[in-house]
Amino acid sequence: MKKSYKIEVDCANCANKMEDAARRTEGVKDAVVNFMTLKMNVEFNEGSDPKAVMQEVRKNCKKVEDDCEIYL
């Protein structure tokens, strides 16, 4: 399953950090952050609960970039 989320981030480097953090989150098959459109596209592993996984993605992203936001 793939979903798209609106994000708020200050720079392209921060967007890359968010992308890496999202990809390392359990339940995420792939994640792509587009700084220009301020969107994060996430592909979830089969059987994963997107809501629960995205809570973890948000936590992991806040660890690397504390002023970022993901609108769930």
PDB file of N, CA, C and O in Angstrom:
ATOM      1  N   MET A   1       0.842  -1.172   0.000  1.00  0.00           N
ATOM      2  CA  MET A   1       0.000   0.000   0.000  1.00  0.00           C
ATOM      3  C   MET A   1       0.887   1.235   0.000  1.00  0.00           C
ATOM      4  O   MET A   1       1.897   1.293   0.701  1.00  0.00           O
ATOM      5  N   LYS A   2       0.493   2.222  -0.798  1.00  0.00           N
ATOM      6  CA  LYS A   2       1.231   3.487  -0.857  1.00  0.00           C
ATOM      7  C   LYS A   2       0.320   4.616  -0.401  1.00  0.00           C
ATOM      8  O   LYS A   2      -0.874   4.632  -0.700  1.00  0.00           O
ATOM      9  N   LYS A   3       0.905   5.560   0.327  1.00  0.00           N
ATOM     10  CA  LYS A   3       0.165   6.743   0.767  1.00  0.00           C
ATOM     11  C   LYS A   3       1.059   7.964   0.649  1.00  0.00           C
ATOM     12  O   LYS A   3       2.285   7.860   0.689  1.00  0.00           O
ATOM     13  N   SER A   4       0.432   9.114   0.503  1.00  0.00           N
ATOM     14  CA  SER A   4       1.149  10.376   0.393  1.00  0.00           C
ATOM     15  C   SER A   4       0.762  11.262   1.571  1.00  0.00           C
ATOM     16  O   SER A   4      -0.406  11.327   1.955  1.00  0.00           O
ATOM     17  N   TYR A   5       1.759  11.944   2.141  1.00  0.00           N
ATOM     18  CA  TYR A   5       1.534  12.811   3.304  1.00  0.00           C
ATOM     19  C   TYR A   5       2.139  14.178   3.052  1.00  0.00           C
ATOM     20  O   TYR A   5       3.220  14.298   2.475  1.00  0.00           O
ATOM     21  N   LYS A   6       1.429  15.209   3.492  1.00  0.00           N
ATOM     22  CA  LYS A   6       1.965  16.572   3.422  1.00  0.00           C
ATOM     23  C   LYS A   6       2.960  16.728   4.565  1.00  0.00           C
ATOM     24  O   LYS A   6       2.717  16.284   5.687  1.00  0.00           O
ATOM     25  N   ILE A   7       4.082  17.366   4.258  1.00  0.00           N
ATOM     26  CA  ILE A   7       5.110  17.574   5.278  1.00  0.00           C
ATOM     27  C   ILE A   7       5.485  19.048   5.336  1.00  0.00           C
ATOM     28  O   ILE A   7       5.165  19.829   4.440  1.00  0.00           O
ATOM     29  N   GLU A   8       6.162  19.399   6.403  1.00  0.00           N
ATOM     30  CA  GLU A   8       6.721  20.747   6.552  1.00  0.00           C
ATOM     31  C   GLU A   8       8.175  20.576   6.961  1.00  0.00           C
ATOM     32  O   GLU A   8       8.472  19.984   7.999  1.00  0.00           O
ATOM     33  N   VAL A   9       9.080  21.095   6.140  1.00  0.00           N
ATOM     34  CA  VAL A   9      10.506  20.967   6.404  1.00  0.00           C
ATOM     35  C   VAL A   9      11.202  22.189   5.809  1.00  0.00           C
ATOM     36  O   VAL A   9      10.753  22.736   4.802  1.00  0.00           O
ATOM     37  N   ASP A  10      12.313  22.619   6.446  1.00  0.00           N
ATOM     38  CA  ASP A  10      12.944  23.885   6.078  1.00  0.00           C
ATOM     39  C   ASP A  10      13.902  23.835   4.891  1.00  0.00           C
ATOM     40  O   ASP A  10      14.041  24.822   4.167  1.00  0.00           O
ATOM     41  N   CYS A  11      14.566  22.691   4.683  1.00  0.00           N
ATOM     42  CA  CYS A  11      15.568  22.662   3.610  1.00  0.00           C
ATOM     43  C   CYS A  11      15.656  21.278   2.980  1.00  0.00           C
ATOM     44  O   CYS A  11      15.144  20.301   3.528  1.00  0.00           O
ATOM     45  N   ALA A  12      16.306  21.206   1.833  1.00  0.00           N
ATOM     46  CA  ALA A  12      16.428  19.944   1.106  1.00  0.00           C
ATOM     47  C   ALA A  12      17.254  18.928   1.897  1.00  0.00           C
ATOM     48  O   ALA A  12      16.954  17.734   1.874  1.00  0.00           O
ATOM     49  N   ASN A  13      18.281  19.391   2.589  1.00  0.00           N
ATOM     50  CA  ASN A  13      19.093  18.484   3.396  1.00  0.00           C
ATOM     51  C   ASN A  13      18.257  17.852   4.506  1.00  0.00           C
ATOM     52  O   ASN A  13      18.390  16.661   4.790  1.00  0.00           O
ATOM     53  N   CYS A  14      17.414  18.637   5.117  1.00  0.00           N
ATOM     54  CA  CYS A  14      16.529  18.121   6.169  1.00  0.00           C
ATOM     55  C   CYS A  14      15.538  17.109   5.578  1.00  0.00           C
ATOM     56  O   CYS A  14      15.222  16.100   6.208  1.00  0.00           O
ATOM     57  N   ALA A  15      15.060  17.388   4.381  1.00  0.00           N
ATOM     58  CA  ALA A  15      14.147  16.466   3.703  1.00  0.00           C
ATOM     59  C   ALA A  15      14.837  15.122   3.461  1.00  0.00           C
ATOM     60  O   ALA A  15      14.217  14.068   3.607  1.00  0.00           O
ATOM     61  N   ASN A  16      16.118  15.160   3.092  1.00  0.00           N
ATOM     62  CA  ASN A  16      16.877  13.917   2.893  1.00  0.00           C
ATOM     63  C   ASN A  16      17.010  13.140   4.204  1.00  0.00           C
ATOM     64  O   ASN A  16      16.910  11.914   4.214  1.00  0.00           O
ATOM     65  N   LYS A  17      17.232  13.850   5.299  1.00  0.00           N
ATOM     66  CA  LYS A  17      17.326  13.199   6.610  1.00  0.00           C
ATOM     67  C   LYS A  17      15.995  12.525   6.966  1.00  0.00           C
ATOM     68  O   LYS A  17      15.973  11.413   7.494  1.00  0.00           O
ATOM     69  N   MET A  18      14.894  13.212   6.669  1.00  0.00           N
ATOM     70  CA  MET A  18      13.569  12.652   6.940  1.00  0.00           C
ATOM     71  C   MET A  18      13.348  11.389   6.108  1.00  0.00           C
ATOM     72  O   MET A  18      12.827  10.389   6.604  1.00  0.00           O
ATOM     73  N   GLU A  19      13.748  11.449   4.846  1.00  0.00           N
ATOM     74  CA  GLU A  19      13.585  10.298   3.954  1.00  0.00           C
ATOM     75  C   GLU A  19      14.351   9.092   4.493  1.00  0.00           C
ATOM     76  O   GLU A  19      13.819   7.982   4.533  1.00  0.00           O
ATOM     77  N   ASP A  20      15.595   9.307   4.907  1.00  0.00           N
ATOM     78  CA  ASP A  20      16.403   8.221   5.458  1.00  0.00           C
ATOM     79  C   ASP A  20      15.773   7.651   6.728  1.00  0.00           C
ATOM     80  O   ASP A  20      15.717   6.435   6.906  1.00  0.00           O
ATOM     81  N   ALA A  21      15.303   8.529   7.603  1.00  0.00           N
ATOM     82  CA  ALA A  21      14.686   8.080   8.856  1.00  0.00           C
ATOM     83  C   ALA A  21      13.421   7.271   8.573  1.00  0.00           C
ATOM     84  O   ALA A  21      13.173   6.254   9.221  1.00  0.00           O
ATOM     85  N   ALA A  22      12.629   7.719   7.614  1.00  0.00           N
ATOM     86  CA  ALA A  22      11.398   7.002   7.258  1.00  0.00           C
ATOM     87  C   ALA A  22      11.724   5.627   6.691  1.00  0.00           C
ATOM     88  O   ALA A  22      11.070   4.641   7.032  1.00  0.00           O
ATOM     89  N   ARG A  23      12.726   5.560   5.833  1.00  0.00           N
ATOM     90  CA  ARG A  23      13.100   4.276   5.217  1.00  0.00           C
ATOM     91  C   ARG A  23      13.584   3.261   6.247  1.00  0.00           C
ATOM     92  O   ARG A  23      13.403   2.057   6.063  1.00  0.00           O
ATOM     93  N   ARG A  24      14.194   3.732   7.323  1.00  0.00           N
ATOM     94  CA  ARG A  24      14.715   2.835   8.364  1.00  0.00           C
ATOM     95  C   ARG A  24      13.629   2.374   9.341  1.00  0.00           C
ATOM     96  O   ARG A  24      13.889   1.522  10.190  1.00  0.00           O
ATOM     97  N   THR A  25      12.435   2.917   9.233  1.00  0.00           N
ATOM     98  CA  THR A  25      11.355   2.579  10.159  1.00  0.00           C
ATOM     99  C   THR A  25      10.755   1.223   9.799  1.00  0.00           C
ATOM    100  O   THR A  25      10.487   0.935   8.632  1.00  0.00           O
ATOM    101  N   GLU A  26      10.553   0.399  10.820  1.00  0.00           N
ATOM    102  CA  GLU A  26       9.968  -0.918  10.608  1.00  0.00           C
ATOM    103  C   GLU A  26       8.553  -0.767  10.037  1.00  0.00           C
ATOM    104  O   GLU A  26       7.760   0.038  10.525  1.00  0.00           O
ATOM    105  N   GLY A  27       8.254  -1.544   9.008  1.00  0.00           N
ATOM    106  CA  GLY A  27       6.939  -1.483   8.356  1.00  0.00           C
ATOM    107  C   GLY A  27       6.940  -0.659   7.084  1.00  0.00           C
ATOM    108  O   GLY A  27       5.973  -0.685   6.323  1.00  0.00           O
ATOM    109  N   VAL A  28       8.035   0.082   6.845  1.00  0.00           N
ATOM    110  CA  VAL A  28       8.142   0.906   5.637  1.00  0.00           C
ATOM    111  C   VAL A  28       8.966   0.156   4.600  1.00  0.00           C
ATOM    112  O   VAL A  28      10.108  -0.229   4.853  1.00  0.00           O
ATOM    113  N   LYS A  29       8.372  -0.045   3.436  1.00  0.00           N
ATOM    114  CA  LYS A  29       9.085  -0.696   2.334  1.00  0.00           C
ATOM    115  C   LYS A  29       9.957   0.322   1.605  1.00  0.00           C
ATOM    116  O   LYS A  29      11.103   0.039   1.257  1.00  0.00           O
ATOM    117  N   ASP A  30       9.395   1.518   1.379  1.00  0.00           N
ATOM    118  CA  ASP A  30      10.144   2.587   0.720  1.00  0.00           C
ATOM    119  C   ASP A  30       9.515   3.929   1.086  1.00  0.00           C
ATOM    120  O   ASP A  30       8.323   4.009   1.384  1.00  0.00           O
ATOM    121  N   ALA A  31      10.318   4.964   1.061  1.00  0.00           N
ATOM    122  CA  ALA A  31       9.826   6.319   1.335  1.00  0.00           C
ATOM    123  C   ALA A  31      10.598   7.296   0.460  1.00  0.00           C
ATOM    124  O   ALA A  31      11.810   7.175   0.281  1.00  0.00           O
ATOM    125  N   VAL A  32       9.868   8.265  -0.081  1.00  0.00           N
ATOM    126  CA  VAL A  32      10.466   9.304  -0.911  1.00  0.00           C
ATOM    127  C   VAL A  32       9.924  10.649  -0.440  1.00  0.00           C
ATOM    128  O   VAL A  32       8.712  10.845  -0.350  1.00  0.00           O
ATOM    129  N   VAL A  33      10.836  11.572  -0.141  1.00  0.00           N
ATOM    130  CA  VAL A  33      10.444  12.920   0.262  1.00  0.00           C
ATOM    131  C   VAL A  33      10.786  13.867  -0.874  1.00  0.00           C
ATOM    132  O   VAL A  33      11.909  13.877  -1.378  1.00  0.00           O
ATOM    133  N   ASN A  34       9.795  14.666  -1.270  1.00  0.00           N
ATOM    134  CA  ASN A  34      10.001  15.663  -2.313  1.00  0.00           C
ATOM    135  C   ASN A  34       9.957  17.037  -1.643  1.00  0.00           C
ATOM    136  O   ASN A  34       8.899  17.497  -1.215  1.00  0.00           O
ATOM    137  N   PHE A  35      11.112  17.678  -1.560  1.00  0.00           N
ATOM    138  CA  PHE A  35      11.197  18.977  -0.891  1.00  0.00           C
ATOM    139  C   PHE A  35      10.425  20.052  -1.653  1.00  0.00           C
ATOM    140  O   PHE A  35       9.827  20.936  -1.038  1.00  0.00           O
ATOM    141  N   MET A  36      10.432  19.987  -2.971  1.00  0.00           N
ATOM    142  CA  MET A  36       9.771  21.016  -3.779  1.00  0.00           C
ATOM    143  C   MET A  36       8.246  21.019  -3.582  1.00  0.00           C
ATOM    144  O   MET A  36       7.627  22.083  -3.542  1.00  0.00           O
ATOM    145  N   THR A  37       7.647  19.833  -3.460  1.00  0.00           N
ATOM    146  CA  THR A  37       6.192  19.754  -3.294  1.00  0.00           C
ATOM    147  C   THR A  37       5.788  19.577  -1.826  1.00  0.00           C
ATOM    148  O   THR A  37       4.602  19.595  -1.497  1.00  0.00           O
ATOM    149  N   LEU A  38       6.794  19.406  -0.939  1.00  0.00           N
ATOM    150  CA  LEU A  38       6.552  19.164   0.485  1.00  0.00           C
ATOM    151  C   LEU A  38       5.619  17.970   0.700  1.00  0.00           C
ATOM    152  O   LEU A  38       4.618  18.050   1.413  1.00  0.00           O
ATOM    153  N   LYS A  39       5.988  16.866   0.055  1.00  0.00           N
ATOM    154  CA  LYS A  39       5.223  15.624   0.200  1.00  0.00           C
ATOM    155  C   LYS A  39       6.159  14.461   0.510  1.00  0.00           C
ATOM    156  O   LYS A  39       7.305  14.411   0.063  1.00  0.00           O
ATOM    157  N   MET A  40       5.626  13.536   1.287  1.00  0.00           N
ATOM    158  CA  MET A  40       6.324  12.286   1.565  1.00  0.00           C
ATOM    159  C   MET A  40       5.442  11.153   1.058  1.00  0.00           C
ATOM    160  O   MET A  40       4.297  11.003   1.485  1.00  0.00           O
ATOM    161  N   ASN A  41       5.985  10.361   0.145  1.00  0.00           N
ATOM    162  CA  ASN A  41       5.287   9.192  -0.362  1.00  0.00           C
ATOM    163  C   ASN A  41       5.874   7.973   0.328  1.00  0.00           C
ATOM    164  O   ASN A  41       7.083   7.744   0.296  1.00  0.00           O
ATOM    165  N   VAL A  42       4.996   7.194   0.953  1.00  0.00           N
ATOM    166  CA  VAL A  42       5.440   6.035   1.730  1.00  0.00           C
ATOM    167  C   VAL A  42       4.772   4.780   1.192  1.00  0.00           C
ATOM    168  O   VAL A  42       3.559   4.742   0.989  1.00  0.00           O
ATOM    169  N   GLU A  43       5.588   3.751   0.963  1.00  0.00           N
ATOM    170  CA  GLU A  43       5.072   2.437   0.604  1.00  0.00           C
ATOM    171  C   GLU A  43       5.271   1.536   1.817  1.00  0.00           C
ATOM    172  O   GLU A  43       6.381   1.399   2.333  1.00  0.00           O
ATOM    173  N   PHE A  44       4.183   0.928   2.259  1.00  0.00           N
ATOM    174  CA  PHE A  44       4.210   0.112   3.473  1.00  0.00           C
ATOM    175  C   PHE A  44       4.404  -1.358   3.136  1.00  0.00           C
ATOM    176  O   PHE A  44       3.979  -1.828   2.081  1.00  0.00           O
ATOM    177  N   ASN A  45       5.058  -2.086   4.056  1.00  0.00           N
ATOM    178  CA  ASN A  45       5.172  -3.535   3.918  1.00  0.00           C
ATOM    179  C   ASN A  45       3.785  -4.154   4.007  1.00  0.00           C
ATOM    180  O   ASN A  45       2.898  -3.630   4.681  1.00  0.00           O
ATOM    181  N   GLU A  46       3.614  -5.266   3.325  1.00  0.00           N
ATOM    182  CA  GLU A  46       2.333  -5.951   3.357  1.00  0.00           C
ATOM    183  C   GLU A  46       2.001  -6.377   4.786  1.00  0.00           C
ATOM    184  O   GLU A  46       2.849  -6.920   5.494  1.00  0.00           O
ATOM    185  N   GLY A  47       0.769  -6.127   5.197  1.00  0.00           N
ATOM    186  CA  GLY A  47       0.338  -6.502   6.540  1.00  0.00           C
ATOM    187  C   GLY A  47       0.608  -5.439   7.595  1.00  0.00           C
ATOM    188  O   GLY A  47       0.213  -5.609   8.749  1.00  0.00           O
ATOM    189  N   SER A  48       1.275  -4.340   7.225  1.00  0.00           N
ATOM    190  CA  SER A  48       1.558  -3.269   8.181  1.00  0.00           C
ATOM    191  C   SER A  48       0.343  -2.368   8.360  1.00  0.00           C
ATOM    192  O   SER A  48      -0.454  -2.194   7.437  1.00  0.00           O
ATOM    193  N   ASP A  49       0.209  -1.801   9.548  1.00  0.00           N
ATOM    194  CA  ASP A  49      -0.851  -0.834   9.824  1.00  0.00           C
ATOM    195  C   ASP A  49      -0.288   0.561   9.550  1.00  0.00           C
ATOM    196  O   ASP A  49       0.533   1.055  10.323  1.00  0.00           O
ATOM    197  N   PRO A  50      -0.720   1.208   8.449  1.00  0.00           N
ATOM    198  CA  PRO A  50      -0.145   2.518   8.087  1.00  0.00           C
ATOM    199  C   PRO A  50      -0.207   3.553   9.197  1.00  0.00           C
ATOM    200  O   PRO A  50       0.735   4.329   9.359  1.00  0.00           O
ATOM    201  N   LYS A  51      -1.296   3.589   9.970  1.00  0.00           N
ATOM    202  CA  LYS A  51      -1.413   4.595  11.028  1.00  0.00           C
ATOM    203  C   LYS A  51      -0.352   4.389  12.104  1.00  0.00           C
ATOM    204  O   LYS A  51       0.293   5.341  12.544  1.00  0.00           O
ATOM    205  N   ALA A  52      -0.180   3.148  12.517  1.00  0.00           N
ATOM    206  CA  ALA A  52       0.817   2.844  13.556  1.00  0.00           C
ATOM    207  C   ALA A  52       2.227   3.079  13.029  1.00  0.00           C
ATOM    208  O   ALA A  52       3.072   3.630  13.734  1.00  0.00           O
ATOM    209  N   VAL A  53       2.479   2.664  11.799  1.00  0.00           N
ATOM    210  CA  VAL A  53       3.808   2.836  11.206  1.00  0.00           C
ATOM    211  C   VAL A  53       4.133   4.326  11.079  1.00  0.00           C
ATOM    212  O   VAL A  53       5.258   4.738  11.362  1.00  0.00           O
ATOM    213  N   MET A  54       3.172   5.122  10.664  1.00  0.00           N
ATOM    214  CA  MET A  54       3.423   6.559  10.480  1.00  0.00           C
ATOM    215  C   MET A  54       3.682   7.273  11.801  1.00  0.00           C
ATOM    216  O   MET A  54       4.383   8.284  11.824  1.00  0.00           O
ATOM    217  N   GLN A  55       3.133   6.770  12.892  1.00  0.00           N
ATOM    218  CA  GLN A  55       3.466   7.345  14.206  1.00  0.00           C
ATOM    219  C   GLN A  55       4.952   7.142  14.487  1.00  0.00           C
ATOM    220  O   GLN A  55       5.622   8.034  15.008  1.00  0.00           O
ATOM    221  N   GLU A  56       5.458   5.963  14.137  1.00  0.00           N
ATOM    222  CA  GLU A  56       6.889   5.676  14.325  1.00  0.00           C
ATOM    223  C   GLU A  56       7.744   6.491  13.362  1.00  0.00           C
ATOM    224  O   GLU A  56       8.811   6.980  13.733  1.00  0.00           O
ATOM    225  N   VAL A  57       7.272   6.637  12.120  1.00  0.00           N
ATOM    226  CA  VAL A  57       7.995   7.449  11.136  1.00  0.00           C
ATOM    227  C   VAL A  57       8.123   8.878  11.664  1.00  0.00           C
ATOM    228  O   VAL A  57       9.196   9.477  11.593  1.00  0.00           O
ATOM    229  N   ARG A  58       7.031   9.417  12.191  1.00  0.00           N
ATOM    230  CA  ARG A  58       7.052  10.781  12.731  1.00  0.00           C
ATOM    231  C   ARG A  58       8.069  10.906  13.863  1.00  0.00           C
ATOM    232  O   ARG A  58       8.843  11.863  13.906  1.00  0.00           O
ATOM    233  N   LYS A  59       8.066   9.934  14.781  1.00  0.00           N
ATOM    234  CA  LYS A  59       9.019   9.950  15.897  1.00  0.00           C
ATOM    235  C   LYS A  59      10.455   9.915  15.380  1.00  0.00           C
ATOM    236  O   LYS A  59      11.305  10.678  15.839  1.00  0.00           O
ATOM    237  N   ASN A  60      10.721   9.023  14.422  1.00  0.00           N
ATOM    238  CA  ASN A  60      12.078   8.884  13.881  1.00  0.00           C
ATOM    239  C   ASN A  60      12.521  10.143  13.141  1.00  0.00           C
ATOM    240  O   ASN A  60      13.681  10.544  13.233  1.00  0.00           O
ATOM    241  N   CYS A  61      11.613  10.755  12.418  1.00  0.00           N
ATOM    242  CA  CYS A  61      11.944  11.994  11.703  1.00  0.00           C
ATOM    243  C   CYS A  61      12.226  13.131  12.680  1.00  0.00           C
ATOM    244  O   CYS A  61      13.122  13.943  12.449  1.00  0.00           O
ATOM    245  N   LYS A  62      11.471  13.191  13.762  1.00  0.00           N
ATOM    246  CA  LYS A  62      11.686  14.241  14.769  1.00  0.00           C
ATOM    247  C   LYS A  62      13.046  14.090  15.460  1.00  0.00           C
ATOM    248  O   LYS A  62      13.621  15.069  15.935  1.00  0.00           O
ATOM    249  N   LYS A  63      13.554  12.849  15.511  1.00  0.00           N
ATOM    250  CA  LYS A  63      14.871  12.628  16.120  1.00  0.00           C
ATOM    251  C   LYS A  63      15.977  13.258  15.282  1.00  0.00           C
ATOM    252  O   LYS A  63      16.942  13.793  15.828  1.00  0.00           O
ATOM    253  N   VAL A  64      15.841  13.196  13.959  1.00  0.00           N
ATOM    254  CA  VAL A  64      16.893  13.733  13.088  1.00  0.00           C
ATOM    255  C   VAL A  64      16.653  15.192  12.716  1.00  0.00           C
ATOM    256  O   VAL A  64      17.596  15.919  12.404  1.00  0.00           O
ATOM    257  N   GLU A  65      15.394  15.620  12.749  1.00  0.00           N
ATOM    258  CA  GLU A  65      15.046  16.995  12.373  1.00  0.00           C
ATOM    259  C   GLU A  65      13.861  17.425  13.228  1.00  0.00           C
ATOM    260  O   GLU A  65      12.708  17.244  12.837  1.00  0.00           O
ATOM    261  N   ASP A  66      14.150  17.996  14.399  1.00  0.00           N
ATOM    262  CA  ASP A  66      13.095  18.218  15.387  1.00  0.00           C
ATOM    263  C   ASP A  66      12.044  19.250  15.008  1.00  0.00           C
ATOM    264  O   ASP A  66      10.969  19.266  15.608  1.00  0.00           O
ATOM    265  N   ASP A  67      12.317  20.116  14.026  1.00  0.00           N
ATOM    266  CA  ASP A  67      11.288  21.094  13.656  1.00  0.00           C
ATOM    267  C   ASP A  67      10.521  20.700  12.387  1.00  0.00           C
ATOM    268  O   ASP A  67       9.835  21.535  11.797  1.00  0.00           O
ATOM    269  N   CYS A  68      10.630  19.443  11.966  1.00  0.00           N
ATOM    270  CA  CYS A  68       9.861  18.978  10.804  1.00  0.00           C
ATOM    271  C   CYS A  68       8.462  18.580  11.278  1.00  0.00           C
ATOM    272  O   CYS A  68       8.221  18.411  12.473  1.00  0.00           O
ATOM    273  N   GLU A  69       7.552  18.434  10.322  1.00  0.00           N
ATOM    274  CA  GLU A  69       6.203  17.989  10.644  1.00  0.00           C
ATOM    275  C   GLU A  69       5.688  17.114   9.523  1.00  0.00           C
ATOM    276  O   GLU A  69       5.944  17.369   8.346  1.00  0.00           O
ATOM    277  N   ILE A  70       4.955  16.076   9.904  1.00  0.00           N
ATOM    278  CA  ILE A  70       4.264  15.205   8.954  1.00  0.00           C
ATOM    279  C   ILE A  70       2.797  15.269   9.329  1.00  0.00           C
ATOM    280  O   ILE A  70       2.437  14.982  10.470  1.00  0.00           O
ATOM    281  N   TYR A  71       1.956  15.638   8.396  1.00  0.00           N
ATOM    282  CA  TYR A  71       0.514  15.754   8.665  1.00  0.00           C
ATOM    283  C   TYR A  71      -0.159  14.425   8.344  1.00  0.00           C
ATOM    284  O   TYR A  71      -0.292  14.046   7.180  1.00  0.00           O
ATOM    285  N   LEU A  72      -0.580  13.726   9.389  1.00  0.00           N
ATOM    286  CA  LEU A  72      -1.172  12.405   9.229  1.00  0.00           C
ATOM    287  C   LEU A  72      -2.668  12.451   9.051  1.00  0.00           C
ATOM    288  O   LEU A  72      -3.304  11.408   8.905  1.00  0.00           O
TER     289      LEU A  72
END
